[in-house]
């Protein structure tokens, strides 16, 4: 799982068929980013979330409780739909995406 996160400028971990994940993906596509999307079956959700939380602990050293959709930008946990929307509205998202190499404009 660590390889998937580190190899993609932007990756969205999403519950299969989740409308919130669809919104995150559509927003990123509208900005010109083509995010990798890792869809998780309900049966696999707990295991994948546990593995992602272990990656986050090694990054920031805290006990972040992950929720889906989980967006990673530049190999680090960025947040979910609420954080993506808030940073988009404030104008901070595009510069972050450029720094991560997800946008070239």
PEJODA-V469303 format. One line per field, one symbol per residue. phi: phi as a letter, one per 20 degrees, with the letter a starting at -180 (. if undefined). psi: psi as a letter, one per 40 degrees, with the letter a starting at -180 (. if undefined). burial: + if it has 9 or more other ideal C-beta (glycine too) atoms within 8 Angstrom, else -. A space follows every 50 residues. Layout:
# PEJODA-V469303
phi = ???
psi = ???
burial = ???
This chain:
# PEJODA-V469303
phi = .fffffedfccdecfgnffffffgffffffeoedffcdedfgfegfffff fffffffffdmcdfefcefdddcmncfeqdgfffffffffnefggffffe necde
psi = ddddddehdhhhhihhehddddddddddddeehgiihhhhiddedddddd dddddddddefifhhiiiihhhhfeihdaadddddddddeeeddddddde eeie.
burial = ---++--++++++++--+-++-+++-+++-+-+-+-++-+----+--++- +++-+++------+-+-+++++++--++-++-+++-++----++-+++-+ -++--
